Amino acid sequence: MGGAGFGPGGLAGNSTVHNISLATGLTKTISSSLLTDVRFGYFKYNPQTTKPDAGTPMDTFGIPNLNLGGSEAAATAGLAAFFLGGFPAGTNAAAANGNVGQLISNFGDGLNVARCNCPLTENEHQYQFVNNWTKIHGNHQFKFGGDVRFAHNLRVPSDANRTGQLNFSPEGTANNGNGGLDLATFLLGHVTKLERYVSTSLTAAESQKRLFFYGQDTWRVTPKLTMNYGLRWEIYTPESVNGKGQGGFANIEGNGTNGGGVIRVAGYGGFGRNGNIDNTYKAFAPRLGFAYQATPKTVVRLGYGRSFDIGVFGSNFGHTVTQNLPVLVNQSVSASNNFPGSSDAKVAAFTLGCPLPPAPCTPFSGGPTLVQPTLYQFPTIPTNGEFPLEGPANNVNPKIRPTRQVLPTIDAWNLTIQRQVTNTISLEVAYIGNKGSHAFAGDGPSYNVNQASVVGFAQGVPQSNRRPFNNAFRTPCTDIFCTAAVNGVVVCCSSDLGNYLGNDASSIYNALQVKLEKRFSRGLQFLSHYTFSHANKYDGSYYAISHAIAYGPDDQNRNHVWVNNIVYELPVGRGKTFAGSVSRGLDAVIGGWQISNTTNWSSGLPWTPSFNNCGTDEDVGVCRPNRGTGSFHVGAGSLQHDSKGVPFVQFFTPLTTPVLGSSTGPFTDPGVGHLGNIGVFSFRGPRSFTSDATVAKNFSITERVKAQFRTNIYNLFNHPVLGFNSNQSGSGQCIDCPGAGQINRIEADSSPGSTTGMRQIEFALKLSF
């Protein structure tokens, strides 16, 4: 029946990876002051992942239209994925959310059942040619050169099992929204939702040319002052696909034949294989640096530089345009969208065992309507090469990018003063800063560019009419969810557009860093450094409506971090400062001891307070209260255990009065149609403290054979690193929910080698010869 396998984390599947890497080059000295080098490189990353089964088991089960033939035979072989999530009879379906009281495990194949994104075909390779020249002239060292690359990417994924992901909801056997059981829905064969990836091509691939040129000069201005300056020009050509109709370039900008909101099909309607994306030739990256020896023991360094990047997850290159129409869709058919307007919960997306035409599919007496699984019908490519962004039906959910090349950019600068304190100790104080531009909003790379605004919620304005792009496109739309009309023409974008890869956010980081370092001498070395930093970025939620509401601290940055590392060989034993002439027998006892320790103390990670039942105030997902005038305790208490023996810490005091409707206290209700003034990630979680130590004893068995016995102690002081941070799930950040403020997990695990689990002691013996 499929399910979890025996691979890492329950992986069930087979993966064959054949990677190739080749590099060659030469360096030529032309004269005593001129040399050049030439390099060529090639690499290929090529995993092939398949299901643990094959063939047509769904046909054998009597479930047609899932194991397909023709070009889809290999992609749709094997089992579908079966998802059941039930709850006891009498429980409200909406409250249970289909996840309580599950009676049977999910089974079958697929990413969310057995961790296998299979079948998966990837072929990523790159050619690279580099040529550098170096010329020495007086106090100058000039360097210039070029770097030319050609990248290719093919990715045929199965994020949604191509045989099918079959969901069986309790609502299928519920009574007016109450009761119901997933197992009952399954036994009746009522698939309440079908999802699957469907492709017209399994060979659609992207390619991109990347050209880099630079020149720089390292100038010894005086014996104490060195200056380095240079400029790098980076050109990333817009990616192109490998054939006509092998990609779709979705955009929201109004420059299509019928306006914005279209998917440009490569090779059709005057669009080239690069979707006519505008290139940028303005990616100039300057560099500037100074090093000044103020005194024989003091050096001052100053630097600035700019860098560009292609981004990740397809924000500029790779598996975006080849996973849009007309190549790929994530087909989604449910009871609600298969039969618009139907209020009969027993009408399924399709019914297991319902045969294909021409055999009849007749309902049994008193039973539900039996429906055959629907094959996705790809629409005909229009002559102008433009698909409507939201249509056709079946939740195409395109991946959208700007119509121009947008490169993630970072500007970085620093000022460092280094002082030699003794012959082995140095002190360094630095200011470090950087600013990211054209970056992700939130965790990225995409966000909902058509997020509904809260403005108009209190007045009862429909959510679709509160979206930035509602009625913004002139392109006729066939999406069955589009109901608004302008002059009698149905228009697009009355729903979410959650896959916008705009690279249009920014970030900022500033830090003071102090480092004290002692190089190894007399058996002792240490490195101690402290960082005081502030980092801000944009959260993805509500970013499309208000940048200010989405702006706040970076949820992965701790403002204070102190790390200390020390290694000390005790100066005791033969040849050491103390007891240097003892016998070999006594030296075996008192000599050869070494201790080491790494300690990390860090302040807490940011989190955002939320409150219960905020849905009466807004429907846009920004559930933050107002800051009141009363006090609100935040701080980790002692580790406790509840009646079930689960450890927890009360991090903040739950509110005895619900926030909803309140106008007094530490937090108040922002009111209907308003968002709370609490900033995103404006509170801090528990601090982190870890300390690991090692005690080692070294032995000399013979002149060539050494031994070491060591004791490793992880989390020496047995201090828990509490798992309350910006990613805390459940009601941990809800200030008035049941269990509010309780931290019931410890970061990471408690296995040996983990610095955040509870204390672990490990003994080891090592022989060296």
MARSE-10470 format. One record per residue (C-alpha): residue number from 1; residue in one letter; chain; x, z, y. Coordinates in steps of 0.2 Angstrom, whole numbers. Each point is the difference from the previous one (the first is absolute). Example, Ala and Ser with C-alpha at 12.3 -4.5 7.8 and 13.67 -1.06 7.14 Angstrom:
! MARSE-10470
  pamar  kolvex  tilo   east     up  north
      1       A     A     62     39    -22
      2       S     A      6     -3     17
***
This chain:
! MARSE-10470
  pamar  kolvex  tilo   east     up  north
      1       M     A      0      0      0
      2       G     A     15     -1     11
      3       G     A      3     14     13
      4       A     A     16     10      3
      5       G     A     15     -6     -9
      6       F     A     17      7     -5
      7       G     A     10     -6     15
      8       P     A      5     10     16
      9       G     A    -16      8      7
     10       G     A    -11     -7    -14
     11       L     A      5    -18      3
     12       A     A     -7    -12    -13
     13       G     A      7    -17      1
     14       N     A     16    -11     -2
     15       S     A     12     -4     14
     16       T     A     14    -12     -2
     17       V     A     12     -1     15
     18       H     A     14    -13      1
     19       N     A     10      3     16
     20       I     A     14    -11      6
     21       S     A     13      4     13
     22       L     A     14    -12      5
     23       A     A     13      2     14
     24       T     A     16    -10      4
     25       G     A     11     -2     15
     26       L     A     17     -3      8
     27       T     A     10      6     15
     28       K     A     12    -12      8
     29       T     A     14      6     12
     30       I     A      2    -14     12
     31       S     A     13      8     11
     32       S     A      6     17      5
     33       S     A    -14      2     12
     34       L     A    -14    -10     -8
     35       L     A     -9      2    -17
     36       T     A    -16     -6     -8
     37       D     A    -10      5    -15
     38       V     A    -14     -9     -9
     39       R     A    -13      8    -12
     40       F     A    -14     -6    -11
     41       G     A    -12     10     -9
     42       Y     A    -16     -2    -11
     43       F     A    -11     12     -8
     44       K     A    -16     -1    -10
     45       Y     A    -13     13     -4
     46       N     A    -11     -5    -14
     47       P     A    -11     12     -9
     48       Q     A    -14     -5    -12
     49       T     A    -13     13     -4
     50       T     A    -13     -2    -13
     51       K     A    -14     10     -8
     52       P     A      3      9    -17
     53       D     A    -14    -11     -8
     54       A     A     -4    -18      2
     55       G     A    -13    -13     -6
     56       T     A    -19      1      3
     57       P     A     -5     18     -5
     58       M     A    -14      0     14
     59       D     A     -8    -16     -9
     60       T     A      2      9    -16
     61       F     A    -10     15      7
     62       G     A    -14    -13      5
     63       I     A      4      1     19
     64       P     A      3    -17      6
     65       N     A      6     -7     16
     66       L     A     15     12      1
     67       N     A     13     -7    -12
     68       L     A      0    -17      8
     69       G     A      7    -17     -6
     70       G     A     10    -13      8
     71       S     A     13      4     13
     72       E     A     -7     18      1
     73       A     A      2      3    -19
     74       A     A     17      9      1
     75       A     A     -5     10     16
     76       T     A    -16      6     -7
     77       A     A      5      4    -18
     78       G     A     -1     17     -7
     79       L     A    -12     15      4
     80       A     A     -9      3     16
     81       A     A      0     17      8
     82       F     A    -15     12     -2
     83       F     A     -2     13     13
     84       L     A    -12     15     -3
     85       G     A     -3     14     12
     86       G     A    -15     11     -4
     87       F     A     -8     16      5
     88       P     A    -13     12     -8
     89       A     A    -18     -4      1
     90       G     A     -9      6     15
     91       T     A     16     -1     11
     92       N     A     -3    -11     16
     93       A     A      9    -16     -3
     94       A     A      7     -1     18
     95       A     A      6     17      0
     96       A     A      9     -1    -17
     97       N     A      8    -17      5
     98       G     A      0     -5    -18
     99       N     A     15     11     -4
    100       V     A     -6     16     -7
    101       G     A     -4      4    -18
    102       Q     A      8    -16     -8
    103       L     A     -5     -2    -18
    104       I     A     11    -14     -6
    105       S     A     18     -5      6
    106       N     A      3    -16      9
    107       F     A      6    -13    -13
    108       G     A      6    -18     -1
    109       D     A     15     -8      9
    110       G     A      5     -1     18
    111       L     A      9      8     15
    112       N     A    -12     15      2
    113       V     A     -2      3    -19
    114       A     A     17     -2     -7
    115       R     A     11     -2     15
    116       C     A      3    -19     -4
    117       N     A     -2    -13     13
    118       C     A     -1    -13    -13
    119       P     A      2    -14     -2
    120       L     A     12      0     14
    121       T     A     12    -15      4
    122       E     A     13      2     13
    123       N     A     14    -12      4
    124       E     A     10      5     16
    125       H     A     16     -8      4
    126       Q     A     11     -3     15
    127       Y     A     15    -11      4
    128       Q     A     12      6     13
    129       F     A     15     -8      9
    130       V     A     11     10     12
    131       N     A     15     -5     11
    132       N     A     10     12     11
    133       W     A     14     -4     12
    134       T     A     12     13      7
    135       K     A     12     -4     15
    136       I     A     12     13      7
    137       H     A      6     -3     18
    138       G     A      9     13     10
    139       N     A    -11     16      0
    140       H     A    -15     -9     -6
    141       Q     A     -6     -3    -18
    142       F     A    -14    -14      0
    143       K     A    -11     -3    -14
    144       F     A    -14    -13     -2
    145       G     A     -9     -8    -15
    146       G     A    -16     -5     -8
    147       D     A    -11      6    -14
    148       V     A    -12    -13     -8
    149       R     A    -13      5    -13
    150       F     A    -14     -8    -10
    151       A     A    -13     12     -8
    152       H     A    -13     -4    -13
    153       N     A    -14     11     -6
    154       L     A    -13     -2    -14
    155       R     A    -11     14     -4
    156       V     A    -16     -1    -11
    157       P     A     -7     17     -1
    158       S     A    -14      9     -9
    159       D     A     -4     14     12
    160       A     A    -18     -2     -6
    161       N     A      0     -4    -19
    162       R     A     -2    -19     -2
    163       T     A    -11      3    -15
    164       G     A    -11     12     10
    165       Q     A     -1     17      6
    166       L     A    -17      6     -6
    167       N     A     -8     16      9
    168       F     A    -14      9     -7
    169       S     A     -8     11     13
    170       P     A    -12     15     -4
    171       E     A    -12     -8     13
    172       G     A     -4    -13    -13
    173       T     A    -10     13    -10
    174       A     A     -4     11     15
    175       N     A    -18      5      5
    176       N     A     -1     -4     19
    177       G     A     18      5      3
    178       N     A     -1     16    -11
    179       G     A      7      3    -17
    180       G     A      7    -15    -10
    181       L     A     15     -1    -11
    182       D     A     14    -13     -1
    183       L     A      0      1    -19
    184       A     A    -18     -5      0
    185       T     A      3    -14     12
    186       F     A     14     -6    -12
    187       L     A    -10      1    -16
    188       L     A    -14    -10      8
    189       G     A     14    -13      5
    190       H     A     -4      0     19
    191       V     A     16     -4      9
    192       T     A     -4      7     18
    193       K     A     15     -8      7
    194       L     A     12    -14     -5
    195       E     A     17     -3      8
    196       R     A     14    -12     -5
    197       Y     A     13    -11      8
    198       V     A     -4    -19     -2
    199       S     A     12    -14      4
    200       T     A      0    -18      2
    201       S     A     19     -1     -2
    202       L     A     13     10     -9
    203       T     A     14     -9      8
    204       A     A     -3      3     19
    205       A     A     16      6      8
    206       E     A      8      3     17
    207       S     A     17     -5      7
    208       Q     A      9      5     16
    209       K     A     16     -6      9
    210       R     A     10     14      9
    211       L     A     14     -5     12
    212       F     A     11     13      8
    213       F     A     14     -3     13
    214       Y     A     11     13      9
    215       G     A     15      2     11
    216       Q     A      9     17      5
    217       D     A     15      6      8
    218       T     A     10     17     -3
    219       W     A     10      3     15
    220       R     A     13     13      2
    221       V     A     -2      3     19
    222       T     A     13     14      1
    223       P     A      9     10    -13
    224       K     A    -15     13      2
    225       L     A    -15    -12      2
    226       T     A     -6    -13    -13
    227       M     A    -16    -10      4
    228       N     A    -10    -11    -13
    229       Y     A    -13    -12      6
    230       G     A     -9    -14     -9
    231       L     A    -16    -10     -2
    232       R     A     -9     -6    -16
    233       W     A    -13    -13     -1
    234       E     A    -12      1    -14
    235       I     A    -12    -14     -5
    236       Y     A    -14      3    -13
    237       T     A     -9    -16     -3
    238       P     A    -19      2     -4
    239       E     A     -2      1    -18
    240       S     A     -7    -16     -9
    241       V     A     -9     -2    -16
    242       N     A      6    -12    -14
    243       G     A    -15    -12      1
    244       K     A    -16     -6      7
    245       G     A    -14     13     -2
    246       Q     A     13     13     -6
    247       G     A     -3     12     13
    248       G     A    -12      6     14
    249       F     A      5      7     17
    250       A     A    -13     12      6
    251       N     A     -1      4     19
    252       I     A    -12      8     12
    253       E     A      6     -9     15
    254       G     A    -11    -13      9
    255       N     A     10    -16     -3
    256       G     A     -9     -8    -15
    257       T     A    -11    -16      1
    258       N     A    -15     12      1
    259       G     A      8     14      8
    260       G     A     10     15     -8
    261       G     A     -5      9    -16
    262       V     A      6    -13    -12
    263       I     A     11     -3    -15
    264       R     A     12    -15      3
    265       V     A      2     -9    -16
    266       A     A     18     -7     -2
    267       G     A      1    -19     -1
    268       Y     A    -18     -2      6
    269       G     A     -8     -5     17
    270       G     A     17     -2      9
    271       F     A      7     16     -6
    272       G     A     17     -1     -7
    273       R     A      6     10    -15
    274       N     A      5     14     12
    275       G     A    -17      1      7
    276       N     A      6     -6     17
    277       I     A      6     18      4
    278       D     A     10      1     16
    279       N     A     18      4     -2
    280       T     A     10     12     11
    281       Y     A     18     -5      6
    282       K     A      1     16     11
    283       A     A      7     12    -13
    284       F     A     16      4      9
    285       A     A      9     16     -6
    286       P     A     13      7     12
    287       R     A     13     13     -4
    288       L     A     10     11     11
    289       G     A     12     14     -4
    290       F     A     13     11      8
    291       A     A     13     12     -7
    292       Y     A     10     11     12
    293       Q     A     13     13     -4
    294       A     A     -2     12     14
    295       T     A     13     12     -7
    296       P     A     11     -1    -15
    297       K     A    -13     11     -9
    298       T     A    -16     -7      8
    299       V     A     -8    -17     -3
    300       V     A    -16     -6      9
    301       R     A    -10    -14     -8
    302       L     A    -15    -10      7
    303       G     A    -10    -14     -8
    304       Y     A    -15    -11      1
    305       G     A     -7    -13    -12
    306       R     A    -15    -10     -4
    307       S     A     -5     -6    -18
    308       F     A    -14    -11     -7
    309       D     A     -8      0    -17
    310       I     A    -12    -10    -10
    311       G     A    -11     15     -4
    312       V     A     -7      4    -17
    313       F     A    -15     -3    -11
    314       G     A     -3    -18      7
    315       S     A      0      5     18
    316       N     A     11    -16      4
    317       F     A      5     -6    -17
    318       G     A     -7      1    -18
    319       H     A    -16      2     -9
    320       T     A    -12     -1     14
    321       V     A     -5    -19      3
    322       T     A      0     -3    -18
    323       Q     A    -12     14     -3
    324       N     A    -13     -7     11
    325       L     A    -13    -14     -2
    326       P     A      1    -13     -6
    327       V     A     13      7    -13
    328       L     A     -6     18     -4
    329       V     A    -15     11      2
    330       N     A     -4     17     -5
    331       Q     A    -17     -3     -7
    332       S     A    -12     15      2
    333       V     A    -18     -1     -7
    334       S     A    -11     15      0
    335       A     A    -18      3     -2
    336       S     A     -3      1     18
    337       N     A      8    -16      5
    338       N     A     -5    -10    -15
    339       F     A    -18      3      4
    340       P     A     -2      2     19
    341       G     A    -14     11      5
    342       S     A     -3      7    -18
    343       S     A     -4     18     -1
    344       D     A      0      1    -19
    345       A     A     15     10     -4
    346       K     A     -2     -6    -18
    347       V     A      4    -18      5
    348       A     A     19     -2     -5
    349       A     A     13    -11      6
    350       F     A      0     -7    -18
    351       T     A     -5      6    -17
    352       L     A     12      1    -14
    353       G     A     -4    -11    -14
    354       C     A    -11    -12     10
    355       P     A      4    -17     -7
    356       L     A      5    -15     10
    357       P     A    -12    -15      3
    358       P     A     -9     -8     -8
    359       A     A     -4     15    -11
    360       P     A    -14     10      9
    361       C     A      3     18      7
    362       T     A    -17      8     -1
    363       P     A     -3     18      5
    364       F     A     -6     11    -13
    365       S     A    -17      9      2
    366       G     A      1     11     15
    367       G     A     18     -2      2
    368       P     A     11     -6     15
    369       T     A      3    -18      5
    370       L     A     14     -7    -11
    371       V     A     13    -10     10
    372       Q     A     14    -11     -6
    373       P     A     18      4      7
    374       T     A      3    -12     15
    375       L     A     15    -12      0
    376       Y     A      7      0     18
    377       Q     A     -3    -17      8
    378       F     A     14     -5     12
    379       P     A     -7     -8     15
    380       T     A      4    -18      5
    381       I     A     14     -1     13
    382       P     A     -8     -7     16
    383       T     A      7    -16      7
    384       N     A      7     10     15
    385       G     A      9     12    -11
    386       E     A     -8     15      6
    387       F     A     -9     13    -10
    388       P     A    -11     13      9
    389       L     A      9     17      0
    390       E     A    -13     10     -8
    391       G     A     -8    -12    -12
    392       P     A     -5     -5    -13
    393       A     A     -8     15     -8
    394       N     A      8     11    -14
    395       N     A     12     10     11
    396       V     A     14    -12      4
    397       N     A      8     12     11
    398       P     A     14    -11      7
    399       K     A     17      5      5
    400       I     A      2     -4     19
    401       R     A     15     -2     10
    402       P     A      3     -6     18
    403       T     A      2    -19      4
    404       R     A     18      3      6
    405       Q     A     15      8     -8
    406       V     A      1     18      4
    407       L     A     16      9     -6
    408       P     A      2     19     -2
    409       T     A     13      6     13
    410       I     A     10     16      3
    411       D     A     10      4     15
    412       A     A     12     15     -4
    413       W     A     12      9     11
    414       N     A     12     15     -1
    415       L     A     12     11      9
    416       T     A     12     11    -10
    417       I     A     13     12      5
    418       Q     A     13      5    -14
    419       R     A     12     14      2
    420       Q     A     14      5    -12
    421       V     A      0     19     -1
    422       T     A     14      3    -12
    423       N     A     10    -11    -11
    424       T     A    -14      0    -13
    425       I     A    -16      4     10
    426       S     A     -9    -12     12
    427       L     A    -16      2     10
    428       E     A    -11    -14      5
    429       V     A    -15      0     12
    430       A     A    -11    -15      1
    431       Y     A    -16     -7      8
    432       I     A     -8    -13    -11
    433       G     A    -15    -11      5
    434       N     A     -9    -15     -5
    435       K     A    -16    -10      3
    436       G     A     -9    -10    -12
    437       S     A    -10    -15      6
    438       H     A    -12    -12     -9
    439       A     A     -1     13    -14
    440       F     A    -14      6    -12
    441       A     A    -15     10      6
    442       G     A     -1     15    -12
    443       D     A      8     -2    -17
    444       G     A     -2    -19      2
    445       P     A      2    -13     -2
    446       S     A    -18     -4      4
    447       Y     A    -15      8      9
    448       N     A    -18     -3      4
    449       V     A      0    -11     15
    450       N     A    -19      0      1
    451       Q     A     -2     19      0
    452       A     A    -17      5      7
    453       S     A      0     10     16
    454       V     A     -9     16      2
    455       V     A     -7     -6     17
    456       G     A    -18     -4     -3
    457       F     A     -2     12    -15
    458       A     A    -10     13      9
    459       Q     A    -12    -14      6
    460       G     A     -3     -7    -17
    461       V     A     10    -16      2
    462       P     A      3     -8    -17
    463       Q     A     18      2     -6
    464       S     A      2    -19     -2
    465       N     A     -4     -2     19
    466       R     A     14     13      4
    467       R     A     14    -10     -7
    468       P     A     13     -9     11
    469       F     A     -3    -17     -9
    470       N     A    -18      1     -3
    471       N     A     -7    -17      6
    472       A     A     17     -4      6
    473       F     A      2    -16    -11
    474       R     A     -9    -16      2
    475       T     A      3     -5    -18
    476       P     A    -16      0    -10
    477       C     A      1     13    -14
    478       T     A     -7      0    -17
    479       D     A      3     18     -4
    480       I     A    -17      8     -5
    481       F     A      4     16      9
    482       C     A      1     -9     17
    483       T     A    -18      2      8
    484       A     A      4     -1     19
    485       A     A     -3    -17      8
    486       V     A      4     -9     16
    487       N     A    -11    -14      5
    488       G     A     -7      0    -17
    489       V     A     18     -2     -8
    490       V     A      6     14    -12
    491       V     A     17      5      5
    492       C     A     14     10     -8
    493       C     A      8     16      1
    494       S     A    -13     13     -1
    495       S     A     10     10    -13
    496       D     A     17      7     -3
    497       L     A     16    -11      1
    498       G     A     11     12     -9
    499       N     A     15    -11     -4
    500       Y     A      7     -4     18
    501       L     A     19     -1     -1
    502       G     A      3     -1     19
    503       N     A     17      9      2
    504       D     A     -7      6     16
    505       A     A      3     19      1
    506       S     A     16     10      5
    507       S     A      9     16     -3
    508       I     A     12     11      9
    509       Y     A     14     12     -6
    510       N     A     11     12     10
    511       A     A     12     13     -7
    512       L     A     13     12      4
    513       Q     A     13      1    -15
    514       V     A     13     13     -2
    515       K     A     13     -1    -14
    516       L     A     14     12     -5
    517       E     A     11     -7    -14
    518       K     A     15      8     -8
    519       R     A     11    -11    -11
    520       F     A      6      6    -17
    521       S     A     15     12      2
    522       R     A      5     17     -8
    523       G     A    -15     -3    -12
    524       L     A    -13     -1     13
    525       Q     A    -11    -13      7
    526       F     A    -17      0      9
    527       L     A    -11    -11     10
    528       S     A    -14      8     10
    529       H     A    -12    -10     11
    530       Y     A    -15      3     11
    531       T     A    -13    -13      6
    532       F     A    -13      3     14
    533       S     A    -11    -15      1
    534       H     A    -16     -7      5
    535       A     A     -8    -16     -7
    536       N     A    -16     -8      4
    537       K     A    -10    -15     -7
    538       Y     A    -17     -7     -1
    539       D     A    -12      5    -14
    540       G     A    -10    -15     -7
    541       S     A    -17      8      2
    542       Y     A     -9     -5     16
    543       Y     A     15     -9      6
    544       A     A     -9    -16      3
    545       I     A    -12      9     12
    546       S     A     11     13      9
    547       H     A     19      1     -2
    548       A     A      0     16      9
    549       I     A    -11      9    -13
    550       A     A     11     -7    -14
    551       Y     A     16      6      8
    552       G     A      9     15     -5
    553       P     A     15      8    -10
    554       D     A      7     -9    -15
    555       D     A     -7      9    -15
    556       Q     A     16     -2     -9
    557       N     A     11      8     13
    558       R     A      5     18      1
    559       N     A      5      6     17
    560       H     A     14     12     -6
    561       V     A     11     -3    -14
    562       W     A     16     10     -5
    563       V     A     10     -5    -15
    564       N     A     16     10     -6
    565       N     A     11     -6    -14
    566       I     A     15     10     -5
    567       V     A     13     -1    -15
    568       Y     A     12     14     -2
    569       E     A     13      2    -14
    570       L     A      4     18     -1
    571       P     A     19      3      5
    572       V     A      3     11    -16
    573       G     A     10     -4    -15
    574       R     A     16     -8     -4
    575       G     A      8    -10     14
    576       K     A    -13      7     12
    577       T     A      1     12     15
    578       F     A     -6     15    -10
    579       A     A      7      5    -17
    580       G     A     10    -16      0
    581       S     A     12      6    -14
    582       V     A    -12      7    -13
    583       S     A      2     -4    -18
    584       R     A     -9    -15     -7
    585       G     A    -12     11    -10
    586       L     A     -5     10     16
    587       D     A     -1    -17     10
    588       A     A    -13     -6    -13
    589       V     A    -11     14      6
    590       I     A      3      2     18
    591       G     A      6    -18      5
    592       G     A     -8    -16      2
    593       W     A    -17      6      8
    594       Q     A     -9    -12     12
    595       I     A    -16      3      9
    596       S     A    -11    -13     10
    597       N     A    -16      1     10
    598       T     A    -12    -11      9
    599       T     A    -13      7     11
    600       N     A    -14     -9      9
    601       W     A    -11      9     13
    602       S     A    -13    -12      8
    603       S     A    -15      3     11
    604       G     A    -17     -6     -6
    605       L     A     -8    -17     -1
    606       P     A    -14     -5     11
    607       W     A    -19      0     -5
    608       T     A    -16     -3      9
    609       P     A    -15     12      0
    610       S     A    -17     -6     -5
    611       F     A    -17      7     -2
    612       N     A    -14     -1    -12
    613       N     A    -16    -11      3
    614       C     A      8     -9     14
    615       G     A    -11    -15     -5
    616       T     A    -14      6     11
    617       D     A     12     -3     15
    618       E     A      8    -16     -4
    619       D     A      2    -14    -14
    620       V     A     17     -6      4
    621       G     A     11     12    -11
    622       V     A      8     10     14
    623       C     A     -6     17     -5
    624       R     A      9     11     12
    625       P     A     -7     15     10
    626       N     A      3      5     18
    627       R     A     13     13      4
    628       G     A     -9     16      5
    629       T     A      6     16      9
    630       G     A      1     12    -15
    631       S     A     15      4    -11
    632       F     A      3     -9    -16
    633       H     A     13      8    -12
    634       V     A     11    -13     -9
    635       G     A     14      7    -11
    636       A     A      4      1    -19
    637       G     A     -5     17     -8
    638       S     A      6      6    -16
    639       L     A     -2     -9    -16
    640       Q     A    -16      5     -9
    641       H     A    -10     -4    -16
    642       D     A    -18     -3     -1
    643       S     A    -11      5    -15
    644       K     A      6    -16     -9
    645       G     A     18      4      2
    646       V     A      3    -14     12
    647       P     A     13      4     13
    648       F     A     -5     -2     18
    649       V     A      5      6     18
    650       Q     A    -12      2     14
    651       F     A      8    -10     13
    652       F     A    -13      2     14
    653       T     A    -15     11      2
    654       P     A    -16    -10     -4
    655       L     A    -13      0     14
    656       T     A    -15     12     -4
    657       T     A    -11    -10     12
    658       P     A     -2    -19     -4
    659       V     A      7    -11     13
    660       L     A    -15    -12     -1
    661       G     A    -11      4     16
    662       S     A     12     14      6
    663       S     A      5      1     18
    664       T     A     11     16     -1
    665       G     A     15      5    -10
    666       P     A     17     -8     -4
    667       F     A     -8    -16     -4
    668       T     A    -16     -7      6
    669       D     A    -12    -15     -4
    670       P     A      4    -15     11
    671       G     A    -18     -5     -1
    672       V     A     -9    -16     -6
    673       G     A      8    -16      5
    674       H     A     17      9      5
    675       L     A     16      2     -9
    676       G     A     10     16      0
    677       N     A     14      3     12
    678       I     A     12      7    -13
    679       G     A     14    -12     -2
    680       V     A      5     -9    -16
    681       F     A     13     10    -10
    682       S     A      1     13     14
    683       F     A      1     15    -11
    684       R     A     15      5    -11
    685       G     A      0      5    -19
    686       P     A     11     13     -8
    687       R     A     18      0      2
    688       S     A     12     -6    -14
    689       F     A     14     11     -7
    690       T     A     11     -5    -15
    691       S     A     16      6     -6
    692       D     A     10     -6    -15
    693       A     A     16      8     -7
    694       T     A     13     -3    -13
    695       V     A     12     12     -8
    696       A     A     13     -9    -10
    697       K     A     15      6    -11
    698       N     A     14    -13     -3
    699       F     A     12      2    -15
    700       S     A     16     -9     -5
    701       I     A     -1     -2    -19
    702       T     A     16    -11      0
    703       E     A      9    -10     13
    704       R     A    -11    -15     -2
    705       V     A    -16      9     -6
    706       K     A    -11      9     13
    707       A     A    -16      9     -2
    708       Q     A    -13      7     12
    709       F     A    -15     12     -3
    710       R     A    -12      0     14
    711       T     A    -17      8      4
    712       N     A    -11    -10     12
    713       I     A    -14     10      9
    714       Y     A    -13    -10      8
    715       N     A    -11      9     13
    716       L     A     12     15      0
    717       F     A    -12     11     10
    718       N     A    -16     -6    -10
    719       H     A     -8     -5     17
    720       P     A    -15    -11     -3
    721       V     A      0    -16     11
    722       L     A    -19     -1      3
    723       G     A     -8    -17     -2
    724       F     A    -10      0     16
    725       N     A      4    -14     11
    726       S     A     -8    -16      7
    727       N     A     -4     -6    -17
    728       Q     A     -9     15     -6
    729       S     A    -16     -5     -9
    730       G     A    -17      9     -2
    731       S     A     -5     13     13
    732       G     A     17      6      4
    733       Q     A     -1     -6     18
    734       C     A    -18      3      2
    735       I     A     -1     15     11
    736       D     A    -18      6     -6
    737       C     A     -2     -7    -17
    738       P     A      0     10    -16
    739       G     A     18      4     -5
    740       A     A      6     -4     18
    741       G     A     18      3      3
    742       Q     A      4      4    -18
    743       I     A     16     -8     -6
    744       N     A     -1     -2    -19
    745       R     A     15    -10     -4
    746       I     A     19      0      1
    747       E     A      9    -15      6
    748       A     A      8    -10    -14
    749       D     A      2      7    -17
    750       S     A     10     15     -8
    751       S     A     12    -10    -11
    752       P     A     18      2      1
    753       G     A      8    -10     14
    754       S     A    -16      2     11
    755       T     A      4      9     16
    756       T     A    -18      4      4
    757       G     A     -6      8    -16
    758       M     A      1     18     -5
    759       R     A     17      8     -6
    760       Q     A      8     -9    -14
    761       I     A     17      4     -8
    762       E     A     10    -13    -10
    763       F     A     16      3    -10
    764       A     A     12    -14     -3
    765       L     A     17     -3     -9
    766       K     A     11    -14      5
    767       L     A     16     -7     -8
    768       S     A     12    -11      9
    769       F     A     14     -9     -9
***
